[in-house]
Amino acid sequence: MADAKEELVRFGVSFPAPLIEQFDRYIDEQGYTNRSEAIRDLARRSLLEPSRMNGQEYVAGTIVIVFDHHVTDLPVVLMEIQHRYHHAIISNMHVHLNHAQCLEVIVVRGQLSGLRELHQQIQTQKGVTYAELSVTYADRHGDDTHHHDHGHP
């Protein structure tokens, strides 16, 4: 959410009529109350594309993969890759989609360049049909440990 002190700058945007009709349907489906909110969110999302960010940035995010667990040794290979990057992996969740396919969500944190390497090693494996890295900025606080109060006794 925008800080109340942030200055809003107005600018004009021209859209072809069919595109603005599609966009208006999109913002209605997504629950936006106006075009400006939707455009701000789209701009924020595009600026967080891993390909646009500096590889030295410290980030947190997810790698979502879908793979065929019947492909010879693929589950073992994926586990070995994750073990090599254990320092960057916070957690993961494994879901069986059907008889052959599995979906895995790997929660990661670290230097973007290292997370890109992890993603690339996963997506190039035979039998991985989908692999996407999604990130946001993370505040490092000088180390990789997780120390803060969640308000619990």
Secondary structure, DSSP 8 states (H G I E B T S, - for coil): ---TTS----------HHHHHHHHHHHHHHT-SSHHHHHHHHHHHHHT-TTTS-TT-EEEEEEEEEEETTSTTHHHHHHHHHHHTTTTEEEEEEEE-SSSEEEEEEEEEEEHHHHHHHHHHHHTSTTEEEEEEEEEE---TTSS------S--
